[in-house]
Amino acid sequence: MSDLSHGSGEDAAAVNSLRSAVMRLGRRLKHQRVDESLSPTEMSVLGTLARCGSATPGELARKEHVQPPSMTRIVALLEAKGLVRLEPHPDDRRQKVVSQTEEAEAMLEESRRKRNAWLASLVEGLDEDEWAKLRAAAPVLEKLAHL
């Protein structure tokens, strides 16, 4: 694929429009939370645990792109709220393994349900052609999110 940063004005405009739309939609989705007491970072850590399974605080810090001391504080806050538990690492006694609790699982499921319902209500404002294009774009957006 061509280098879009030096591509045509049309490509640059499309990239700019995509960035802006994804950022606005992401901000609006973040406001559709079940538990307002959790920060976006805390929700992100719970989401990472849900997707990837148990991890050490260091592994979580790498996945979340934060410094290990920051992750230690986040994990402590989540543990105090009963959303994660710390257990000894099976191979390294100096390490702990962080796992989500059943309460976190239920809260994340309710959050997904709420966000999906909100997004579905927005989609109702699209015509059939727009909705078909959005359905076709979803796998591409998913791929971009994981590159």
WOPE-V330051 format. One record per residue. RES is the residue in one letter. OMEGA is omega in degrees with one decimal (999 if undefined). BURIAL is I if it has 16 or more other C-alpha atoms within 10 Angstrom, else O. D_CENTER is the distance of its C-alpha to the mean C-alpha in whole Angstrom. Layout:
((RES | OMEGA | BURIAL | D_CENTER) (RES | OMEGA | BURIAL | D_CENTER))
This chain:
((M | -178.2 | O | 27) (S | 177.5 | O | 29) (D | -175.0 | O | 27) (L | -179.7 | O | 26) (S | 177.3 | O | 26) (H | -175.6 | O | 30) (G | -177.5 | O | 30) (S | 176.0 | O | 32) (G | 178.7 | O | 31) (E | 177.6 | O | 30) (D | 179.8 | O | 27) (A | 178.7 | O | 26) (A | 179.0 | O | 26) (A | 178.4 | O | 24) (V | 179.0 | O | 21) (N | 179.7 | O | 22) (S | 178.8 | O | 21) (L | 179.2 | O | 18) (R | -177.4 | O | 17) (S | -178.5 | O | 18) (A | -179.7 | O | 17) (V | 179.2 | O | 13) (M | 180.0 | O | 13) (R | -179.7 | O | 15) (L | 177.5 | O | 13) (G | 177.8 | O | 10) (R | -179.4 | O | 12) (R | 177.8 | O | 13) (L | 179.6 | O | 10) (K | -179.8 | O | 9) (H | 179.3 | O | 13) (Q | -175.6 | I | 13) (R | 176.5 | I | 12) (V | -176.7 | I | 15) (D | -178.1 | O | 15) (E | -178.7 | O | 16) (S | 179.7 | O | 17) (L | 176.0 | O | 14) (S | 174.8 | O | 12) (P | 178.8 | O | 9) (T | 177.9 | O | 9) (E | 177.0 | I | 10) (M | 179.6 | I | 8) (S | 178.3 | O | 5) (V | 177.7 | I | 8) (L | 177.5 | I | 9) (G | 177.6 | I | 6) (T | 177.3 | I | 7) (L | 179.7 | I | 11) (A | -178.6 | I | 10) (R | -169.1 | O | 10) (C | -177.0 | O | 12) (G | -177.3 | O | 14) (S | -178.1 | I | 16) (A | 173.0 | I | 16) (T | 176.1 | I | 19) (P | 178.2 | I | 17) (G | 177.7 | I | 18) (E | 178.1 | O | 16) (L | 179.0 | I | 13) (A | 178.7 | I | 14) (R | -178.0 | O | 15) (K | -177.9 | O | 11) (E | 178.8 | O | 10) (H | 173.8 | O | 13) (V | 178.6 | O | 14) (Q | -179.8 | O | 18) (P | 178.6 | I | 19) (P | 176.8 | O | 21) (S | -180.0 | O | 18) (M | 177.6 | I | 16) (T | 178.1 | I | 19) (R | -179.8 | O | 19) (I | 179.9 | I | 16) (V | 178.8 | I | 17) (A | 177.6 | I | 20) (L | 180.0 | O | 18) (L | 178.4 | I | 16) (E | 179.4 | I | 19) (A | 178.6 | O | 22) (K | 178.6 | O | 20) (G | -176.1 | O | 20) (L | 173.6 | I | 17) (V | 172.8 | I | 17) (R | 177.5 | I | 20) (L | 178.6 | I | 22) (E | 177.9 | O | 24) (P | 176.2 | O | 27) (H | -176.3 | O | 26) (P | -175.4 | O | 28) (D | -174.2 | O | 29) (D | -176.0 | O | 29) (R | 179.3 | O | 30) (R | -175.8 | O | 29) (Q | 171.3 | O | 25) (K | 175.1 | I | 23) (V | -178.7 | I | 21) (V | 176.3 | I | 18) (S | 175.8 | I | 17) (Q | 177.8 | I | 15) (T | 177.1 | I | 18) (E | 177.8 | O | 19) (E | 178.0 | O | 18) (A | 178.7 | I | 15) (E | -179.7 | I | 14) (A | 179.7 | O | 16) (M | 178.1 | I | 14) (L | 178.5 | I | 11) (E | 178.3 | O | 13) (E | 177.9 | O | 15) (S | 177.3 | I | 12) (R | -179.8 | O | 11) (R | -179.4 | O | 14) (K | -179.4 | I | 15) (R | 177.5 | I | 12) (N | 179.5 | O | 14) (A | 179.3 | O | 17) (W | -179.6 | O | 16) (L | 177.8 | O | 15) (A | 178.7 | O | 18) (S | 176.1 | O | 21) (L | -178.2 | O | 20) (V | 178.7 | O | 21) (E | 178.5 | O | 24) (G | 179.2 | O | 25) (L | 172.5 | O | 25) (D | -174.0 | O | 28) (E | 179.7 | O | 28) (D | 178.0 | O | 28) (E | -179.6 | O | 25) (W | 177.9 | O | 23) (A | 178.3 | O | 25) (K | 179.7 | O | 23) (L | 176.4 | O | 20) (R | 180.0 | O | 20) (A | -178.3 | O | 21) (A | -175.0 | O | 19) (A | 178.2 | O | 16) (P | 178.9 | O | 16) (V | 176.6 | O | 17) (L | 176.7 | O | 14) (E | 178.4 | O | 12) (K | 178.3 | O | 14) (L | -177.3 | O | 13) (A | -175.8 | O | 10) (H | 177.6 | O | 11) (L | 999 | O | 14))
